[in-house]
């Protein structure tokens, strides 16, 4: 069977690599209710509509993923990142999520996320010297209705 196919390894992504995404998308769509994945974005602007920062992520079932967080340099260390994360978390919780997770590198903001209550669940080394990647998670308890 191996004589029927040829292996080619590339140093750059060739156009036909899109077939890998297409095949995986088709498989995943058939296997899981991916139509239930919903984007979730919190953006922050000044009164004159200048962009300050944002959080981009998604929710699916009881999980939310923070994919990107950015605050303009002039607005950092003033609480805006926390404000954005809290807004994201609040909306995720309103959607029924109880687990929020994200990835960050050691040169990015792991201490920021730890201060918000996220815990490191996975730590990977082997990138450039001294750089680590973290997967952080925060789990929220189900609300108890005592009425």
C-alpha positions as CSV (number, residue, x, y, z in Angstrom):
1,X,0.0,0.0,0.0
2,X,2.8,2.4,0.8
3,X,4.1,2.1,-2.8
4,X,0.9,3.7,-4.0
5,X,1.5,7.0,-2.2
6,X,4.4,9.4,-1.9
7,X,5.3,11.5,1.1
8,X,6.4,15.1,0.7
9,X,7.5,17.3,3.6
10,X,7.4,21.0,3.2
11,X,9.1,23.9,5.0
12,X,6.2,26.2,4.1
13,X,2.5,25.5,3.9
14,X,1.5,24.7,0.4
15,X,-2.0,25.7,-0.9
16,X,-3.1,22.1,-1.0
17,X,-2.7,21.9,2.8
18,X,-6.2,23.5,2.9
19,X,-7.4,20.0,2.2
20,X,-6.3,18.9,5.7
21,X,-8.5,21.6,7.3
22,X,-11.4,20.7,5.0
23,X,-11.1,17.0,5.8
24,X,-10.8,17.7,9.5
25,X,-13.7,20.1,9.5
26,X,-15.9,17.5,7.7
27,X,-15.0,14.8,10.2
28,X,-15.5,17.1,13.2
29,X,-18.8,18.4,12.0
30,X,-20.1,14.9,11.5
31,X,-18.8,13.8,15.0
32,X,-19.8,16.8,17.2
33,X,-22.4,19.5,17.4
34,X,-20.0,22.3,16.3
35,X,-22.9,24.5,15.3
36,X,-23.3,25.1,19.0
37,X,-19.9,26.9,19.3
38,X,-20.6,30.6,19.7
39,X,-18.1,33.4,19.5
40,X,-17.8,35.7,22.5
41,X,-16.0,39.1,22.3
42,X,-15.6,41.9,24.8
43,X,-14.2,45.2,23.3
44,X,-13.2,48.4,25.0
45,X,-13.3,51.8,23.3
46,X,-12.8,55.4,24.5
47,X,-15.7,57.9,24.3
48,X,-14.3,59.1,20.9
49,X,-14.3,55.5,19.7
50,X,-10.6,54.8,19.9
51,X,-9.8,51.1,20.4
52,X,-8.4,50.3,23.8
53,X,-8.5,46.5,24.0
54,X,-10.4,43.3,23.7
55,X,-10.9,39.7,24.5
56,X,-11.8,37.2,21.8
57,X,-13.0,33.7,22.5
58,X,-15.8,31.3,22.2
59,X,-18.2,29.1,24.2
60,X,-19.4,25.6,23.7
61,X,-21.5,23.8,26.3
62,X,-20.1,24.4,29.8
63,X,-16.7,25.6,28.5
64,X,-15.4,28.9,27.3
65,X,-12.0,29.5,25.7
66,X,-10.2,32.8,25.8
67,X,-8.3,32.9,22.5
68,X,-6.8,36.4,22.5
69,X,-6.5,39.3,24.9
70,X,-4.9,42.6,24.1
71,X,-4.8,46.0,25.7
72,X,-3.1,49.0,24.0
73,X,0.2,49.9,25.7
74,X,-1.0,53.3,27.0
75,X,-3.9,51.6,28.8
76,X,-2.1,48.7,30.5
77,X,-1.7,48.3,34.2
78,X,-4.8,50.4,34.8
79,X,-7.2,47.6,35.4
80,X,-8.6,47.4,31.8
81,X,-7.4,43.9,31.2
82,X,-9.1,42.7,34.3
83,X,-12.3,44.6,33.4
84,X,-12.3,42.9,30.0
85,X,-11.7,39.5,31.4
86,X,-14.4,39.9,34.0
87,X,-16.9,41.0,31.2
88,X,-16.0,37.9,29.2
89,X,-16.3,35.6,32.2
90,X,-19.7,37.2,33.2
91,X,-21.1,36.6,29.7
92,X,-19.7,33.1,29.6
93,X,-21.3,32.3,32.9
94,X,-24.6,33.7,31.7
95,X,-24.3,31.2,28.8
96,X,-24.0,28.4,31.3
97,X,-20.2,27.9,31.1
98,X,-18.5,26.8,34.3
99,X,-15.0,26.2,33.0
100,X,-12.9,28.9,31.3
101,X,-9.5,28.1,29.9
102,X,-6.7,29.8,27.9
103,X,-3.2,29.4,26.7
104,X,-0.3,31.8,27.2
105,X,3.4,31.9,27.0
106,X,5.7,32.8,29.8
107,X,6.6,36.1,28.1
108,X,3.0,37.1,27.8
109,X,0.7,37.3,30.9
110,X,0.6,34.1,33.1
111,X,0.8,36.1,36.3
112,X,-2.1,38.3,35.2
113,X,-4.3,35.2,34.7
114,X,-3.1,33.7,37.9
115,X,-4.1,36.9,39.7
116,X,-7.6,36.5,38.2
117,X,-7.9,33.0,39.7
118,X,-6.7,30.8,36.8
119,X,-4.6,27.8,37.7
120,X,-1.9,26.3,35.5
121,X,-3.0,22.8,34.4
122,X,-0.3,22.2,31.8
123,X,3.2,23.6,31.4
124,X,5.3,22.9,28.3
125,X,8.9,23.8,27.7
126,X,11.1,23.2,24.7
127,X,10.4,26.5,22.8
128,X,13.1,29.1,22.6
129,X,15.4,29.1,25.6
130,X,13.5,29.9,28.8
131,X,10.1,30.2,27.2
132,X,7.2,28.1,28.5
133,X,3.7,27.7,27.4
134,X,0.9,27.3,29.9
135,X,-2.7,26.1,29.8
136,X,-4.6,27.9,32.6
137,X,-8.1,27.0,33.8
138,X,-10.7,28.5,36.1
139,X,-13.7,26.5,37.2
140,X,-16.8,28.2,38.6
141,X,-19.2,26.4,40.9
142,X,-22.8,25.8,39.7
143,X,-25.1,28.4,41.2
144,X,-27.3,27.0,43.9
145,X,-30.9,28.1,43.9
146,X,-32.0,27.9,47.6
147,X,-35.6,29.2,47.1
